Amino acid sequence: MMNFILYVCAFLAAFKGVQAGFDPKSHSNLAVYWGQNSFGKPEEEGGQKRLGFYCEHLPEVDVFMIAFVTSIMRSPGELPNVNFANAGNNCTQIPGTERMKCPQIAEDIIKCQNLGKTILISLGGATYDEGGFPDPPTARAAALILWQLFGPVNHSSHLVDYRPFLNAVIDGFDLDFENQQMRNLVPFASELRRLFLTDPSKTYLLTVAPQCPYPDRANNELLIGPVHIDAVFVQFYNNYCGVNHFSPLAHEQPDFNFDTWELWAKTISNNSDVKVFMGVLGSKGAGNGFVPASFIGTIINYILEHGWTSFGGVMVWDVSQAFPNPRFISEVRSSLPPRPPTPTTTTTSTTTTTSTPTPPATTTTSKESTITTTTTSTASSTTWPVPGGPCPTDGVHACAGNSFGVCNHGSWVVRACPPGLICIQAGPGVYCDRPGAAQPV
């Protein structure tokens, strides 16, 4: 594919520590989304409760992702928008603007962090429709705005009075972009990484939430790029490769594709120690593809028996569905391996990732919907991949019928789409989908 830059990541576990909740060395992390109330009812009727309630009553959970920042920069100079469903009823409008301050959430973030939870702010979601950023400078400017709004308090910033969470400081950013071509994600995420280093008081996290089909349509530029990603919350639901398509008696899985993400983690990701979370639904009402906690335990055992060391734990969408589902969270936690002892020494790891073949491709749908969106363009015949043949530029993707190729050190490496799927060119990227979704190139 392409040569990736050397990235040095120091985990200062004793003093600056990786967040108290998330453990990058563990296979036993449990992460849950909060903020969208997919349960769909008011709090008094069993719907989403305040964040602090769940932090207090769910000791099993290590990480909470607050969802969502639904708009980042819709037009030049426009500030981000947030949507926290019924929790937004406790926010107040900043005078003269359409932006919100949420003192209750701010209070709960601090409470949760004091309870040892990692708190991330999630960007995107199914309603985000900006498609990224028009150019790298705009992407970097957007990253700086988000940092000033959600990162450490900077009283000299002109945005200090627009912080949604006041003096509360999140522990990192989760990128949850779905079902659209995203532009300039690499400069955006790279700038966030650079800004993380300006605050030595904690180690900030950068996570991505792709769909389980690979390549992920929205985030592929980022997933194959030079940015250090700490974890991916892969959505193994609302898709044919989800946990509901796992075959317990099969040694090789025809649809469930955690092996593809293991291959990505070990051969393509800039961070060879990246953790891959298996994303599941918290109940039948959360989406398509719910399986009970006991079945999740079976899949976890399958993953561990195969020695797939990228496995970092389980992600759940979302807490408003999972909490009223009796014993679901506790049973998922009990299915995970015991957590290792808390590290007490400083560890530094250096990773150099070089070009390698791309994992097999699959097909994609949205988190809250099973609708598939496709975009088609025609690739020049001069770029059609021939196995072992010459190719123009490392990292280029191209389709050839029901296969796709990636240019690796001047030669095409070709991989077949799963049976029954065809390759579809989408701008500079490719993905595999059912025949009829678009015309093959």
C-alpha positions in Angstrom: 0.0 0.0 0.0 2.1 2.8 1.3 5.0 3.4 3.6 3.8 4.8 6.9 5.8 7.2 9.0 7.5 6.2 12.2 5.3 7.0 15.2 6.5 6.9 18.7 3.9 6.5 21.4 4.9 6.8 25.1 2.4 5.5 27.6 3.3 7.1 31.0 1.3 4.7 33.1 2.5 5.8 36.5 2.2 9.5 36.4 0.5 10.7 33.3 -1.2 7.4 32.8 -3.3 6.1 30.1 -6.8 7.0 31.2 -7.9 5.2 34.3 -10.7 3.5 32.5 -9.3 2.5 29.1 -6.3 0.1 29.3 -4.4 -0.2 26.0 -2.8 -3.5 27.1 -6.0 -5.2 28.0 -8.5 -7.4 26.2 -11.1 -6.6 28.8 -12.2 -3.0 28.2 -15.9 -2.3 28.1 -17.1 0.9 26.3 -20.6 2.2 26.1 -22.2 5.1 24.1 -24.3 7.6 26.0 -26.2 10.7 24.7 -28.7 9.6 22.0 -31.4 7.9 24.1 -32.1 5.3 21.4 -34.6 3.8 24.0 -36.8 6.7 22.7 -38.7 7.5 25.9 -38.4 10.2 28.6 -36.3 9.4 31.6 -39.4 9.0 33.8 -40.6 6.3 31.4 -37.3 4.4 31.4 -35.4 6.4 28.9 -31.9 7.8 29.1 -30.7 9.0 32.5 -27.9 11.5 33.2 -24.4 10.4 32.5 -23.4 10.4 36.2 -26.1 7.9 37.1 -24.6 5.3 34.7 -21.1 6.0 35.9 -22.2 5.4 39.4 -24.4 2.3 38.8 -22.3 0.6 36.1 -18.9 -0.1 37.7 -18.3 -2.7 34.9 -18.0 0.1 32.2 -14.5 1.6 31.6 -15.3 4.1 28.8 -18.3 6.3 28.0 -18.5 8.0 24.6 -20.7 11.1 24.7 -22.7 11.2 21.4 -22.8 13.4 19.4 -21.2 16.5 18.0 -23.5 16.5 15.0 -21.9 19.4 13.1 -18.3 20.4 13.1 -18.0 23.3 10.6 -21.0 23.6 8.4 -19.7 26.9 7.0 -16.6 29.0 7.6 -16.5 30.4 11.1 -19.5 28.4 12.3 -19.1 26.6 15.6 -19.9 22.9 16.2 -23.4 21.8 17.2 -24.2 19.1 19.8 -27.2 16.8 20.3 -27.6 14.8 23.5 -31.3 13.8 23.0 -33.3 14.2 26.2 -30.1 15.1 28.2 -30.2 18.3 26.1 -33.2 19.4 28.1 -30.8 20.3 30.9 -28.7 22.4 28.7 -29.1 26.2 28.3 -28.7 28.3 25.2 -25.8 30.7 25.1 -27.3 34.2 24.7 -27.2 35.5 21.1 -26.3 32.1 19.7 -27.8 28.7 18.9 -25.1 26.9 20.9 -25.6 25.2 24.2 -24.0 25.0 27.6 -24.6 21.8 29.5 -23.6 22.2 33.2 -25.2 19.0 34.3 -23.2 17.0 31.8 -20.1 19.0 32.8 -20.7 18.0 36.4 -21.2 14.4 35.5 -18.0 14.2 33.4 -15.9 15.3 36.4 -17.8 12.8 38.6 -17.3 10.0 36.1 -13.6 10.7 35.8 -13.2 10.7 39.5 -14.8 7.2 39.4 -12.1 6.1 37.1 -14.0 6.3 33.8 -12.6 7.5 30.5 -14.9 10.0 28.9 -14.7 10.7 25.1 -16.7 13.1 23.0 -18.0 11.4 19.8 -18.1 13.3 16.5 -20.5 12.5 13.7 -23.2 9.9 14.0 -25.8 9.0 11.4 -27.1 12.5 11.0 -23.7 14.2 10.3 -23.7 15.1 6.6 -20.8 17.6 6.1 -18.5 15.0 4.4 -15.3 16.2 6.1 -13.5 19.4 5.2 -12.8 21.1 1.9 -9.1 21.4 2.4 -6.3 20.6 4.9 -6.1 24.1 6.4 -9.9 24.0 7.2 -9.5 20.5 8.7 -6.8 21.7 11.0 -8.7 24.8 12.0 -11.7 22.6 12.8 -9.5 20.4 15.0 -8.3 23.5 16.9 -11.8 24.7 17.5 -12.9 21.3 18.9 -9.8 21.3 21.1 -10.6 24.7 22.5 -14.2 23.7 23.1 -13.6 20.3 24.7 -10.0 20.1 25.6 -8.1 21.9 28.5 -9.5 25.2 29.4 -7.7 28.1 27.8 -8.9 31.3 29.3 -7.2 33.4 26.7 -9.2 31.7 23.9 -12.1 33.6 22.4 -14.0 30.4 22.6 -13.8 29.9 26.3 -17.3 31.2 26.8 -18.7 28.7 24.3 -17.5 25.5 25.9 -20.5 23.1 26.1 -19.0 21.4 29.2 -17.6 24.5 30.9 -14.5 23.6 32.9 -14.8 19.8 32.3 -12.2 18.4 30.1 -12.8 15.2 28.0 -10.2 12.4 27.7 -10.2 12.2 23.9 -12.2 12.2 20.7 -14.1 9.4 19.0 -14.6 9.8 15.2 -18.0 8.2 14.3 -18.5 9.2 10.6 -20.8 7.0 8.6 -21.9 6.2 5.1 -20.3 9.1 3.2 -17.1 10.0 1.5 -15.1 12.0 4.1 -12.5 14.5 2.9 -9.3 15.5 4.7 -9.7 13.3 7.8 -5.9 12.8 8.0 -5.0 16.4 8.5 -7.9 16.8 10.9 -6.9 13.8 13.0 -3.2 14.7 12.8 -3.9 18.1 14.1 -5.8 16.7 17.0 -2.8 14.4 17.8 -0.5 17.4 17.7 -2.7 19.3 20.0 -2.9 16.4 22.5 0.9 16.9 23.0 0.4 20.5 24.2 -1.3 19.2 27.4 1.1 17.1 29.4 -1.4 16.6 32.2 -3.0 13.5 30.6 -2.8 11.2 27.7 -5.6 11.9 25.3 -7.2 9.1 23.2 -8.2 9.1 19.5 -10.6 6.4 18.5 -12.6 5.6 15.3 -16.0 3.8 15.0 -16.1 2.2 11.6 -18.7 -0.3 10.3 -17.6 -3.9 10.2 -17.4 -4.2 6.4 -13.9 -3.5 5.2 -12.8 -1.1 3.7 -14.9 1.2 5.7 -16.4 3.7 3.3 -16.3 6.8 5.5 -13.1 6.3 7.5 -10.8 4.4 5.1 -8.5 7.4 4.5 -7.9 7.6 8.2 -7.6 3.8 8.8 -4.9 3.4 6.2 -3.2 6.7 6.9 -0.3 7.8 9.0 -2.3 8.8 12.1 -1.9 7.0 15.4 -5.3 5.5 16.4 -5.7 4.1 19.9 -8.8 2.0 19.3 -11.5 1.2 16.8 -15.1 0.6 18.0 -16.1 -1.6 15.1 -19.9 -1.8 14.6 -20.6 -5.5 14.3 -24.4 -4.8 13.9 -26.7 -3.4 11.2 -24.4 -5.3 8.7 -24.1 -8.7 7.2 -20.7 -9.2 9.0 -22.3 -8.6 12.4 -22.3 -10.8 15.5 -25.7 -12.1 14.6 -24.1 -13.8 11.6 -21.5 -15.6 13.7 -21.6 -19.4 13.3 -20.7 -21.1 16.6 -19.8 -24.4 15.1 -17.8 -23.1 12.2 -14.0 -22.8 12.5 -13.9 -20.3 9.6 -16.6 -17.6 9.6 -18.3 -16.9 6.2 -19.6 -13.5 7.3 -18.5 -12.4 10.7 -15.1 -10.8 10.0 -13.2 -10.0 13.1 -10.2 -11.7 11.4 -10.2 -8.9 8.8 -9.9 -6.3 11.5 -7.2 -8.3 13.2 -5.3 -8.3 9.9 -5.8 -4.5 9.6 -4.6 -3.9 13.1 -1.4 -6.0 12.6 -0.4 -5.1 9.1 -2.0 -1.7 8.1 -2.8 0.4 11.1 -0.1 3.0 12.0 -0.4 1.7 15.6 0.3 -2.0 15.6 -0.9 -2.1 19.2 -4.3 -0.6 18.3 -7.2 -2.2 20.1 -10.2 -3.5 18.1 -13.5 -3.4 20.1 -16.3 -5.7 19.1 -19.3 -3.4 18.9 -22.7 -4.9 19.8 -26.2 -3.7 20.5 -27.6 -3.3 24.0 -31.0 -4.7 23.3 -33.3 -5.7 20.4 -34.6 -2.1 20.2 -31.1 -0.6 19.5 -30.8 -1.7 15.9 -30.5 -4.8 13.7 -28.4 -7.7 14.9 -28.8 -8.0 18.6 -27.5 -11.1 20.3 -27.7 -12.1 24.0 -24.8 -11.7 26.3 -24.2 -15.4 26.5 -23.8 -15.5 22.7 -21.3 -12.6 22.9 -19.3 -14.7 25.4 -19.2 -17.5 22.8 -17.8 -15.1 20.2 -15.2 -13.6 22.7 -14.0 -17.2 23.3 -13.7 -17.8 19.6 -11.6 -14.6 19.2 -9.3 -15.4 22.1 -8.9 -19.0 21.0 -7.6 -17.8 17.6 -5.0 -15.6 19.4 -6.2 -12.3 17.9 -4.3 -10.0 20.2 -5.8 -6.8 18.8 -9.1 -7.6 20.6 -9.6 -4.8 23.1 -13.0 -5.6 24.6 -16.6 -4.9 23.8 -18.4 -1.7 22.7 -22.1 -1.3 23.4 -24.7 0.9 21.5 -26.2 2.3 23.7 -26.5 2.6 27.5 -30.2 3.6 27.3 -30.9 0.2 25.8 -28.4 -1.9 27.7 -29.1 -0.6 31.2 -32.8 -1.8 31.3 -31.8 -5.1 29.6 -31.5 -7.2 32.8 -27.9 -8.3 33.6 -26.7 -7.6 30.0 -23.8 -5.3 31.0 -22.7 -7.5 33.9 -22.8 -10.7 31.8 -20.8 -9.1 29.0 -18.2 -8.0 31.6 -18.1 -11.5 33.0 -17.5 -12.9 29.5 -14.3 -10.8 29.1 -11.0 -12.1 30.4 -9.8 -10.8 33.9 -8.1 -7.5 33.7 -4.4 -7.4 34.2 -2.9 -5.6 37.2 -2.7 -1.9 36.9 0.8 -1.0 35.5 3.1 0.8 37.9 6.1 1.5 35.6 6.7 3.7 32.6 6.6 1.9 29.2 7.6 3.3 25.9 6.8 1.5 22.6 8.0 2.4 19.2 6.2 1.2 16.1 7.2 1.3 12.5 4.6 0.0 10.1 5.4 -0.7 6.4 3.3 -1.5 3.4 1.4 -4.7 3.4 -1.6 -6.3 1.7 -5.1 -4.9 2.4 -7.6 -7.2 4.3 -10.5 -8.6 2.2 -13.2 -6.1 1.4 -16.9 -6.3 2.6 -20.1 -4.2 2.4 -21.5 -1.4 4.5 -24.6 0.1 6.2 -25.3 2.7 8.8 -25.4 2.4 12.6 -29.0 3.4 13.2 -30.2 2.2 9.8 -29.8 -0.7 7.5 -30.0 1.5 4.4 -26.9 1.4 2.2 -25.7 4.5 0.4 -23.4 4.1 -2.6 -21.4 6.4 -4.8 -20.0 5.3 -8.1 -17.3 6.7 -10.5 -15.5 5.0 -13.3 -11.8 4.2 -13.0 -9.5 4.6 -16.0 -8.6 1.4 -17.7 -5.0 2.2 -17.1 -5.5 1.7 -13.4 -7.3 -1.6 -13.4 -5.3 -3.9 -11.2 -3.6 -7.0 -12.5 -2.0 -9.2 -9.8 1.7 -8.5 -9.7 1.5 -5.9 -12.5 2.9 -2.4 -12.3 0.8 0.3 -10.7 1.3 4.1 -10.7 1.3 5.3 -7.0 1.5 3.4 -3.7 -1.8 3.5 -1.8 -4.0 3.8 -4.9 -7.1 1.5 -4.8 -8.9 0.3 -8.0 -11.6 -2.2 -8.9 -11.6 -5.0 -11.4 -15.0 -6.7 -11.5 -15.5 -8.6 -8.3 -12.0 -7.9 -7.0 -10.1 -4.9 -5.8 -6.4 -4.0 -5.8 -4.1 -1.8 -3.8 -0.8 -0.5 -5.1 2.0 -1.8 -2.9 5.6 -0.8 -3.7 4.8 -0.4 -7.4 2.9 -3.7 -7.9 -0.8 -4.5 -7.6 -1.9 -6.7 -4.7 -5.4 -8.0 -5.7 -8.0 -9.3 -3.3 -11.4 -10.8 -4.2 -14.7 -9.4 -2.8 -16.7 -11.8 -0.7 -18.8 -14.2 -2.7 -21.7 -12.5 -4.4 -20.3 -9.0 -4.1 -18.8 -6.7 -6.7 -16.2 -3.9 -6.3 -17.4 -0.4 -6.5 -15.2 2.7 -7.1 -16.1 5.6 -4.8 -13.9 8.5 -5.6 -10.3 7.5 -4.6 -11.6 4.6 -2.5 -13.3 1.3 -3.2 -15.7 -0.9 -1.4 -17.6 -4.1 -2.1 -21.4 -4.3 -2.3 -24.3 -6.4 -3.6 -24.9 -6.5 -7.3 -27.4 -3.8 -8.3 -26.2 -1.3 -5.7 -24.0 0.2 -8.3 -22.4 -0.8 -11.6 -19.0 -2.6 -11.3 -16.0 -1.0 -12.9 
